[in-house]
Amino acid sequence: MALGSVIIVGGGMAGFAAARELRARGFSGRVTIIDPEGMPYDRPPLSKDYLLGRKSPQQLLLADPAWFSEQDIAVVTGKAAALMPDEGIVLLADGRSLAADKIVLATGAVPRRLEIPGADTGSVLELRNRDDADKLRALLWPGVRLAIIGAGLIGAETASAALALGAQVTLIDPVSPPLVPAVGAHLAGRLHAMHAARGIEVITGVPAAITPDPSGSTITLAGGRTVSADQVLVGIGVAADTTLAAFAGLDTDNGILVDERQRSSHPNIYAVGDAARVRLPDGRLLRRAEHWEHARNTGATAAAALLGQELPNHGASWFWSDRHGVHVEGVGSMAGGGTVVVRERNGVPVASFRLDVAGYMLGCAAVDGGLLVRAARRIIDRAILVDPAKLADPDVDLRKMAR
């Protein structure tokens, strides 16, 4: 039976990409996006330009509302409460029900909870959606004491933005430096050192409790040290939102399990973005990805699969982040074994590369090195054998090695 209708649950990049790609690939049937916040919008700016007031809510939108009308894509504001996979039905929390031939779950991820006393009080902030960013921004007046628990990408980006807004920032993380699996030890050390160099108090420690007090909150660390703050933000990563899938009986394991076509354990249900995790034909589970480009790519893959078309080849994964005026990019994977080659300029690490035992590149990360990362991606995708000495030489143009 020909595909006549698709419901997409979730209006982030993954859900939007699935809808856009369906139309781009010629699908003329009914497409509906369901999201509690309505029009799909971009999340990465929430901890950067949006928090700083450089982008408006309208500028966050992934497409103008008129585009959805032109593309005949319906956007339903509502929260999906349950699925009936056999019938292709999505039940909304307000009692409405919508039906389609196929359903794409783009439910994303939810912030990980800090499992310590006091972390579940209403005074502890998180940053996952536009409302969270609005709430945080309203509290960031000059001189306010902001403690951020978690110094990963979101924590670091928020610390940088809060400092620019005049806050007194304390950044707490059990690992020093964070982000070694993402960018390698040398770049991770350089990036983490930027916080203290700009006046942020950096503490390596494990929070044990958060206690409200008349002036805000007191964070008690394991070992007894305390940190006083007017506001506390927890940014310790995210967990896949598998609630709908699990209640519908789909296979889940730190994500909604899908095949290479983004198809779940039920033939009527697909999953994309942060919520999805690939299970290979031999049963092995790949690591779940949480990056913007991955969300876009899996949305495109699901659209091609739904239409029975050839799946796109996306190449090595890519991510980016910003802090304290520098731009960080990474491609492939810097985590795991192999040889790490560091490129320095004037004694400062500017890029790191991970090679396998044969000398093929597996991953690359760089600070303010977008062209270099782009070249590294071509090297990874084309399996070009590289000379470690040239990788380490800052005067060697990586683009020549990628030809």
Buried (B, 14 or more C-beta within 10 A) or exposed (E): EEBEBBBBBBBBBBBBBBBBBBBEEEBEBBBBBBBEEBBBBBBBBBBBBBBBEEBEEEEBBBBEEEEBEEBEBBBBBBEBBBBBBEEBBBBBEEEEEBEBBBBBBBBBBBBBEBEBEBBEEEEBBBBBBBEBBEBBBEBBEEEBBBBBBBBBBBBBBBBBBBBBBEBBBBBBBBBBBBBBEBBBBBBBBBBBEBBEEBEBBBBBBEBBBBEBEEEBBBBBBEEEEEBEBBBBBBBBBBBBBBBBBEEBEBBBEEBBBBBEBBBBBBEBBBBBBBBBBBBEEEEEEEEBBBBBBBBBBBBBBBBBBBBEEEBEEBBBBBBBBBBBEEEBBBBBBBBEEBEBBBBBEEEEBBBBBBBEEEBBBBBBBBBEBEEBBBBBBBBBBEEBEBEBEBBBEEEBEBBEBBE
